[in-house]
Amino acid sequence: MPTYTEAMTRLEAIVRSIESGEMDVDSLTAQLQEAKTLVKLCRQHLTTIDQEVKKILEDDQAPNVKEN
């Protein structure tokens, strides 16, 4: 599974390739399918990161309890 950065780099390459207008229909279909998969992966990464950040912030705001 690629990292978020790797997936975004690949998505950017796909976009450049599509925008160039030089690919045939079969390649376009395959590239769009790959892009769809990469977008889903990026969303999952961002959701996970968002949840982790929220947990860290919640833990940071919890009152400190001293044990005797």
N, C-alpha and C positions, 0 to 999 in steps of 0.2 A: 504494500500500500504506500503510495507516495505521500510525502509530507505536504502540508498546505502550500509551501513555497514551490515545491516541485510541480504540484498540480496547477498552480497559477502560472508558472513559467510555461508549461505545456499548453494551457488555455490561450495564453498570449500568442504562442507560436501558431496555434490553430487559427486564431482570428486573423493574424497576418496572412496566413496561407489563403484563407477564404477571401479576404479583402483584395488579394492580388488578382483574383479572377482567373487564374491560370489552371485551376484544377478541374478535372472532369466530374461528371455527375456521380459516378461510383465513388470516387475519392471524397467528394463533398459529403455524401451520405455517411461514409465511415468516419470522417472527421467530426461531423455533427453528433454522431452517436458517442464518440469518445469525449467530446466536449460536454455532452449531457451527463455522462458518468463522472467527469471531473468536477463539474459544478455541484453535483450531489455530494461528492466527497468533500469539497471545500465547505459546503453548508454544514456537513456533519462536524468537520473540524472546528468551525466557528461556533457552533452550538456547544460543543464540548468545552471549548476555551471560555465561552461566556459563562457556563455553569461553574467552571473552576474559579473564575475571577469573582463571581458572586459569592461563592463559598468562602473564599479567602477574605473578602471584604466583610462578610457577616461574622466570620471568626474573629476578625480584627476589632469589630465593634462590640463583641460580647464582653460583658463586664468580667474583670479579672477576679477570680475567686481564690482567696488565700485559704489554704488548709492549715489547721492548727496542729 
